[in-house]
Amino acid sequence: MTCEDCREEISADLDGESDADGRAAVEDHLGTCPGCRAWREGAVVVTRAVRTAPADPGPDLVALVLPAAPRRRVGPRAARVGLAVVGVVQLVLGVLALTGTTGHGDAAMLGADMAHMGHESAAWNLALGVAFLAGARWVRHVAGLLPVLGAFILVLGTLSVVDLLAGRVEPARILAHGLVVVGFALALYLGRQPAPAPRPSAGRPPSRAPGGREPLSEDAGRRHAA
């Protein structure tokens, strides 16, 4: 651990954002670095002074802010009803496709030929790829993939078994769908992991910890008391 990393971890500890591994690494570094020990002592004093200082009074702006606040035009209830309607329509379109509304050759469902139906399938596969990449980059959003992926795998698996028994698809094509199952399993695993604690930017001054907690180590507290 470098001095810069150590001081960043100390700042995170004072803000209540460090973990046990980080605190242990800091203690190991402080045992051999008097400069960082002095920096932590100064940071403890500054943080305590900031937390115990009285807040400056400010003007009451409620009467000015509330009239200027934008009014909500569509409430959550209306949005939920609209979303439910969209879901019902999507289900109807899917049922129509499964029950034979889609024709053969140039015949089409709602004006779409087979080439466009293939494009729709390709668009879905591309969207899945983008979603998996986004979930790998921003893990905190990966849980949003699970309901859609789970429903898709359930329906696709059922229809694939039916088509396989009827001789309408080759086994190799069914195996290709296993990639989606693997992606779902990985997304499920990541979605169950605890969210990582945010790391402060290098060199930022310590601030009040959430809830007013002051996560100082026992060694720092003894030094300050002395």
N, C-alpha and C positions, 0 to 999 in steps of 0.2 A: 504494500500500500504506500503510495507516494504521499507527500505532505498535502498536496492539493486534494487528493481523494480523502485523506483523513479529515481535513477541515470541512469538506463537503458532508461527510458522514456525521461529523459533530453537529453541524448545522441542522441536518435531518433529525438527529436525536433530540435536539432542543425544540424542534417543531413537532415531535411525536410521530415521525415518519420513518424511523429506522427499525431494523429488526435485530434479532439476537446475534446473527452472524456478523452484521455490520458493527454492532457494539463491541463484539469480541475482537474483531480486526482492529478497531480503534484503540482498544486497551493495549493490544500487542504493540502497535506503533508508538503509542505514548510512552511505553516503557523504555524506548531508545531515542526519543526525539524531544528534547527540552523545548524547542521552539513551538511545537504543536501543543505541548502541555500549557505553555504560557498563553497561546492563542485561545485554548479552550477556557482557561480561567477568565480571560478577558471577555469572551463571548458569554459566559455564564453571568458575569456581572452586568453586561449590557442588556441581556435578555431579561434578567430580573428587574432591572430599572425600568425597562419599557413596559413590562407587564404590571408593575405596581404604580406607574405614573397615572395621575388622574386624567381622564379624558377631557379634551377641550369642548366646551359647549358650542353647539352649532345652531343655525337657524332652523325653524320648523317649516319645512317645504311641502308638507302634506297637502295643504290647501292649494298649492300651485301645481303640484305634480299630478294629482288625481284627475282634474279636468282635462289635462293634456294627454293622459294615457289613452292609447288606442283601445277602442271597445271591441270586444269579441263578437264577430258577426256570425260565426258558426260554432255552436256549442259542442262539447264532447259528445252529448247524446245524439245530436244530429249526425255527427261524423261517424259514430258507431253504427247508426242505422244505415247510413250510406254505404259503409264498408260491408255490412251484412248483405245489402242488396247486390253489391258487386260479387260477393261470394256466391250467392244463389245463382246469379246469371252464369258465372263461371262453371258451376256444377251442372247447370242445364246444358251448356255447350258441350261439356265433357260427356254427359250421358247421351246426347244426340250423336256424338261421334262414335260412341261405343255401340249404339243400337242400330247402326247402319245408315244413318243420314248421309254420311260421306259416301259418294259413289265411286265408280271405277273410271280409269282413263281420264277424260276431260270433264267428266261430271264432278261437281264440287259441292262442298258444304258452304253455304252462304257466299257463293261466288269465288271460292278458292280451289284451284286445281291441285293435283297431287304434288306438283313442283313446289307450290307455296306451302303445302302441308309439310314437305321435307324441310323447307326453310324455317318453319316454326319449330320443328324438332331441333334443328341446328342452333337456332336462337336460344332454346332452352339449355342445350349443352354448353353453349358459350357463357350463358348467364351463370350456370353452375360453376364453371371454371373461375369466373371473376369472383363469385361469392366465396369460393374456397380460398382464393388468394387473399381476398379482403379479410376473411376470418383468420388466416395465418398472420396477417400484418396487425390487425386490430382485434386482439383476442377478446376484449371486453364485449364485442358485438357478436361473437360467434354463436351465442345462445339463440339469437334471432333466426338462425338458419334451421334450428332443430325441428320446429313444428312442420315447416314446409317440406323439408327433406324427409322427415318421418312419414308424412302422408304420401309423398311421392313414391317412396320406396315400397310402401305397403300396396298401393294400387298397381305400380309397375310390376312388383313381384307376382301379384295375383294374375294379372293379365299375361305375363310372360309364361307362367305355368300353363295357363289355358292354351295359349298359342303354340307352345312347345308340344303339348299333347295332341293338338289338332294338326301338327305338321306345318304350321304357317311361319316358323322361324327356326333357324339353325341353332344348335347349342352354343356355337362360338359367339353368336350375337348375345345370347343370354349371359354368357360369362363376362362380356364387355360391360354389362350393367353392374358387375361387382365393384367397379371402381367407385361408383356412387356410394355403395355400402361402406367401403373403406373410408371415404371422405366423411360420411355420416358418423362412423365410429370415432374418428379422430376429432370431429367437431364436438361430439358428445363428451369426449374425454376433456377437451379444452374448456368446454362450458362448465364443467364441474370443478375446475380449478379456482382457488381464491384469486381475486383481483390483486395484481401487484401494487404495492404502496407507491405513490408518486415520489419521484426523486427531485429534490430542489436543484435549481441551476447553480453552476459553480460560482462561488463567491457571493451568493445572495445573503443578506443579513438575516439572522434568526428572527422569527416572529412567534406570536402566541400559538401554542399548540391547540388542536381542536378540543373544545370543552374546558379550556383553561388548564389542562394538565401540563405539568412541567417535567418531561421525561429525562431528568438528569441522573447520571450514574451516581452511585453512592460515593465513589471516590471524589467526583467533582463537588458533591454536596459537602463533604468533609473539608475540602480545601476552602470552599467559600465561607463555611462557618468559622474556620480558623482565621 
